[in-house]
Structures are given as C-alpha cells and as structure tokens.
Amino acid sequence: METPVSKVDELRAMAHEPHPLENFGSESTVKEILKSVPDRRSTNPLHHILDRERREKMLAAMEILAPRERKVLEMRFGLRGESRRTLKEIGRILRISRERVRQVERLAISRLLSSDVGRELT
C-alpha cells in the first residue's frame, strides 16, 4: 500500500483512543454529529405509553388474584414502579420460603392466563 509502517501504527493507536468531538470541525458539524447518535437512555414515547397501558391492564386483570398472589407478582415483575425482586427477596419480605414464592408466582400466572381477562393480555 506504500504507507509507512509508522503511519499505520499511528492510525491504529488513534483508533483506540477517545477523541473530543471538537477535533472534528466546527460547532455546527459537532451538533450534526450529535443529532445522529441515538441516546440509549431515552425511551421512545410510544413505547412508554404502551408499557404503561400494558401495566395498567395487567394490574386490572390481577384483581381476580388473592392478595398474596397479587403482591408476589407486583414485586417479582416491578408492576408498581419498583424494581424487580428476586424470589429470595420476596420470601424475606413475606416471611415465606423462596420455593413457596415460586409456587405462588406460578399459580398466580396460571390463574391469570386461564381467566377471560388474562387471555386478552396474551
């Protein structure tokens, strides 16, 4: 390729180092570059609305469940805006074994799926 080895080494080193956007040209060029980079932290508003609707439908469908079943699913899947919890965490909160939490979760999901309201969610 008739490119000196030293130049190739220099280009390779540059490829692995971060470089400030200011090095790429004018402020308007930098703004254009930033517009094309997706913000992974932001969510699509439509997805947010659909997720909220699904969560509300799920909570309404869960009215057929016993209070403990409802609580387990809410904690397990973070349906009330909290973070999702593990079987062990839920067991500690409800003072039951992790295995019992799993059984309650499984029963609650089964009851939801077999109900008329639950079938609409699938």
C-alpha positions in Angstrom: 0.0 0.0 0.0 3.1 2.2 0.1 2.1 3.6 3.5 4.9 3.7 6.0 4.6 1.3 8.9 4.9 4.1 11.4 1.9 5.9 9.9 -0.2 2.7 10.1 0.9 2.2 13.8 -0.1 5.8 14.5 -3.5 5.4 12.9 -4.1 2.2 14.8 -3.3 3.9 18.1 -5.7 6.8 17.3 -8.5 4.4 16.5 -8.4 3.0 20.1 -8.2 6.4 21.9 -11.2 8.6 22.6 -11.1 12.0 20.8 -13.1 15.1 21.7 -15.8 16.0 19.2 -14.3 19.5 18.9 -11.5 17.9 16.9 -13.9 17.0 14.1 -14.6 20.6 12.9 -16.9 23.5 13.6 -19.6 23.7 16.3 -22.3 23.1 13.7 -20.6 20.0 12.5 -20.3 18.7 16.0 -24.1 19.4 16.6 -24.9 17.5 13.4 -22.8 14.5 14.6 -24.6 14.5 18.0 -28.0 14.6 16.3 -27.2 11.3 14.6 -26.1 9.5 17.7 -29.0 7.8 19.5 -29.4 8.4 23.2 -29.7 4.9 24.6 -31.0 6.2 27.9 -34.1 7.9 26.4 -37.1 5.8 25.5 -39.5 6.1 22.6 -42.6 7.9 24.0 -44.8 5.5 22.2 -43.1 2.5 23.9 -43.6 4.3 27.3 -47.3 4.8 26.6 -47.7 1.2 25.5 -45.8 -0.1 28.5 -48.0 1.9 30.9 -51.2 0.7 29.2 -50.0 -2.9 29.4 -49.1 -2.5 33.1 -52.5 -0.9 33.8 -54.3 -3.8 32.0 -52.2 -6.3 33.9 -52.9 -4.7 37.3 -56.7 -4.7 36.4 -56.5 -8.3 35.4 -54.8 -9.2 38.7 -57.9 -8.2 40.7 -59.0 -11.8 40.4 -56.0 -13.0 42.4 -55.7 -13.4 46.1 -53.8 -10.6 47.8 -50.7 -12.6 48.3 -50.6 -13.7 44.7 -51.0 -10.1 43.6 -48.3 -8.9 45.9 -45.9 -11.6 44.7 -46.4 -10.7 41.0 -46.2 -7.0 41.7 -42.8 -7.4 43.4 -41.5 -10.0 41.1 -42.2 -8.0 37.9 -41.9 -4.5 39.3 -45.5 -3.6 38.4 -45.9 -0.8 40.9 -42.9 1.2 39.7 -40.5 -0.6 42.0 -37.5 -2.6 40.8 -38.0 -6.3 40.2 -37.2 -8.5 43.1 -35.8 -12.0 43.4 -37.6 -14.9 44.8 -35.4 -14.8 47.9 -36.1 -11.0 48.4 -39.8 -11.6 48.2 -39.6 -14.6 50.5 -37.8 -12.5 53.1 -40.4 -9.7 52.9 -43.4 -12.0 53.0 -41.7 -14.4 55.5 -42.1 -17.4 53.3 -39.5 -19.7 51.6 -38.1 -18.9 48.2 -39.7 -22.1 46.9 -43.1 -21.0 48.3 -42.8 -17.7 46.5 -42.0 -19.6 43.2 -45.1 -21.7 43.8 -47.4 -18.7 44.5 -46.0 -16.9 41.4 -46.6 -20.0 39.2 -50.1 -20.4 40.5 -50.9 -16.7 40.0 -49.7 -16.7 36.4 -51.6 -19.8 35.7 -54.8 -18.3 37.2 -54.3 -15.1 35.1 -53.7 -17.0 31.9 -56.8 -19.1 32.3 -59.1 -16.2 33.1 -61.0 -14.3 30.4 -59.2 -11.0 31.3 -55.8 -12.7 31.2 -56.4 -14.2 27.8 -56.9 -10.7 26.4 -53.4 -9.9 27.6 -51.7 -12.6 25.6 
